[in-house]
Amino acid sequence: MIKIGIPRALFYFRYGEFWQHFFRNLGYEIVVSPSTNKQILEQGLKYVSSEICLPVKIICGHIEVLKNQVDAIFLPRFVELNHGLYTCPKMIGIVDIAQIQVGNACEILSPKIKDNFMLAHFQTGLKLTGNPIKVIKALNRAIPYLSHHKKLSNSEDHKQRILLLSHFYNLWDDFIGKDIINSFQSCGFDIATKEDLPDKVLKSDKGFAKNIRWVYERELYNAFQYYSDKVAGICNIISFGCGPDSLIGEIMSKQANEYKTPFLQLIIDEHTSKTGINTRIEAFSEIINRNYQSKPYLTK
Ligand code: SF4
């Protein structure tokens, strides 16, 4: 049986469930790489320069893990989503890096997604099976898993709520997100994420959001706008070396300052330590507590 590998990184954290069901429905064996760990990251560091952002380094490590275990790796080239909104150049270029990285070890299945999400998957299925009816059935059975966005469960004991803003591929990769989430929770905060919001809010093009042409940055900005007067503080996780994150992060930081909402910019890379994260979050928690004295209405 043909084995298809799916790297547990980047887009996996939004489309992974859908992909697994789609390919299994087509009759293929799926191999998902293990959760990110230090060894996987170190493998990835060999293939990209140090200026590249952490999630791209991580996905290169996952490709390395898979390349000798599978016949093909599924890695779509995401270019455009939601009618005219784009992903970042590194997301588009990761397929080229992967092709060089795997050489002849396996094939890279990389349909181009240019506002044609379902069509691109249909064409991939057709290329593999040659059977359009089977592909349509497999897609229909996988579609319910497209809306499976991960959410955090919070303790009822926490009094204050903060917004943890981050791309899904950072927050839900335990290697990156877990320590940050744990640190906020142990400081006594309830955590809101953008995944708690409906698509209608995240995709809105009202106000300044219409100027943002990066699909996932627009989601972050809309979540920021929605929550800015509803939470006691906002923490924005950004990847070192990420142009879109630093630009939108700066805009949000200025606006948070105007709204008098405490705002923490947490820059992550492969050298980020758990101790460093805890120290910054504890200091931020102090700021929130002081600010909170003047805004008791923010109790959740
Ligand atoms: S948006 Fe930023 S963090 Fe995400 S892949 Fe692009 S450069 Fe990396």
Residues whose N, C-alpha, C, O or C-beta is under 5 A from the ligand:
A	BS01	SF4	C53 C88 K90 M91 S239 G241 C242 G243 P244
